């Protein structure tokens, strides 16, 4: 049972467009939702994160939109650049002392110039 | 300040042999995680230590996989009787303990079982 689901599996956009990456989750106890980015040949690194007290988190060209009722969130990348081409993982963890992150399968983004 | 260090970076092993992977977490981080990365499954959680104690091994295949953290500066993941389906990139990550803290990943150990 996949606790965190991502779509699409792969996405291609043109330079300057907005890329929208989707994520949904099952467990209502999840209260922390980071996105990690993985460039080829490197290791995953934290990009941006949100907690359910907010329905939006913005950091430069990257914005998370969060819908607690529907258990969905999305990552919007505005003015996409070829350097944004990477695999993006949505993750979730619950509160308390369990810091384990459950990851989705990732969305591979390609930005064409 | 060194990040998470994993060795070996690449390992090719024959089917049925044993593979041991090592991880040195960031100094001061008390949580250590092991994940397996494949194209099909993405990042799969394997196991997690907090202050060297095993907390959650729910992702570990029970029969052939084991993990230890004998001291605060290193953890090992051992795979016995390796199978081709064990081929993957094994990622170690460390963090401070509390929920919401960033995981810092190593560069991974790519295991190929032939």
Interface residues (C-beta under 8 A of the other chain):
Chain A: X6 X31 X32 X34 X36 X42 X43 X44 X45 X46 X49 X51 X89 X91 X93 X94 X95 X96 X97 X98 X99 X100 X101 X102 X103 X104 X105 X106
Chain B: X4 X31 X33 X35 X40 X41 X42 X43 X44 X45 X48 X50 X55 X56 X91 X95 X97 X98 X99 X100 X101 X102 X103 X105 X106 X107 X108
